[in-house]
Each structure stands twice: as C-alpha cells, then as structure tokens.
Amino acid sequence: IGTPKKKRVYGRGGDDIISTAEGTYKVWGNEGADTFETLNGGKGFMRIMDLQPEDKITFCGCASTRIEQFGKKRQHARIVKGDDIKAIVKGVKAEDLNIDFENAVITLDPDPMA
C-alpha cells in the first residue's frame, strides 16, 4: 500500500515486493521476508526504514555498485551505483550488508555480532 503524495510505501503482513517510481520514497516492509527493488536507471531512491535479516534488496548486479556508510553520525548505509544513490538503509552499518553480485541481491547479516 502506498501514498504517492507523501511518497511512502508500506508492506503488509507476509512476503512483499516493494518497488517505487522515480523520486524519493520512504518504505517499510513490516513483517515477512520482503524484497526491496531498487531502480536501475531513473532518478530517485528508496529509504528503507526497517530492513530485517530475512529481507533482501535487489539491484542491477552492476560491478559499479557499492555500499557506503554515511550520515551525520554515520548511522546509515547507502547503496550507490557509480555516483547515483539507489537506496538508503536506515540504522544499518555498511559492514553488516552483504552484496552478492552474481545473484544481484543485498542482504543483512542475521547476527552482526557473530
């Protein structure tokens, strides 16, 4: 479900696929193993507000994609292709995200302290 005017998208209970149009959107997967689909091309990105270990982020699989730590207190990770931000993952350390170029997915470590 979403509200285009406020640019927010909410998953429901269960395994949701969440994608957005061009622009900047805040997205929540809520319960379930959700898939957040980033834009390949176009302008804009999604702010993933509640990434869980069972969720995944899909991307182009391009070698120019990287994960960076950022924010005033370096409290968020962002997924960048070249010089284009594809997603911001709130409250997650870049080192806790695993990037799989072959399968074009990014996942969160189930236990970052392990």
N, C-alpha and C positions, 0 to 999 in steps of 0.2 A: 504494500500500500504506500502511497506517496502523496505529497503535497507539492506540486510543481511551483506554486507561487513562493513558498517558503524554502523550496529545494531541499526537502527532507524525504527520505525513503525508509520505511520500517518493514522488516521482515516479520513474519508471523511465526507461530509455533511450527516446528518442522524444519525441513531442509529447504532453504530458499535460495534462489539465484537472484542476485541483486545487481542490476546494471543501471546506468544513468545516461541521460543525453548529455550533450555538451553543456558546460557550466560547472559550477562548484556545488556539490551536494553533500550534506551530512547523511550518513547511512548507518542503520542499526540492523543487525541480523537477528537479534534476540535469540531464542532457543533453537537448537538444532544445528546440524552441520551445514553451514551456509557457504555459498560461493559468491565472492565479490568480483565482478568482471570489470576490469579497467578498460578504458577506451584506447584503442590503437589508432592514433591519429585524432584529429579534432582538438578542440580547446577545452580545458577543464579537467577536473579530477574529483575523486570522492574522498571525503574524510570518514574513515572507518572508525566508528565510535566504540565498538565493542568486540573486537576480534578475539576469538576463543581458539584453543588448540585444535578443535575439531573442524574449524573453518578453513577455507583456502581463498587465496586471491589469485585470479588468473591474469596473465599478461601476455604480451606478444611472443615471449621467448627470445626476444632480441638480445644479442650479446652486449648491446649498449645500455641495458637495464641494470641499475644498481640500487642498493638500499643505503640510505644515509640517516644519521642521527641529526635531529635539528630541534629547534625551539629555543626560547629564551633560556630555559633551564635544561635544554637538550633532553626533553622528556618524551619526544615523539619520534617515530621513524617515518621516512618518506621514500616512496618508490619513484625513481626517476629514470626516464628513457632519454638518453642524450642530455638535453637541457630542459626537457618537458616533464613536469611533475604529473604522475599518473594517479597516485594515491598518497594520503597521509594516514598513518595508523596511530591513533591517539593512545598515549600512555604505554607505548611499547618501545623497547630498546631495539635498535637495528640489529644488534648481535643475536637477538632472540628470534629473528626471522630467518628462515631457510629458503633460499632461492634455487629452484630446480629448472634450469634452462631447457632440458630435454622434454619435460612434461609441461612447461610453461605455467608453473604454479609456485606460489609463495605460501609457506605455512609458518605457524608459530610453534616454537618448541613447547612440548607438553609440560615440561618442568625445567624452566630456565636455570634453576639452582643445581640441577643434576650434572 
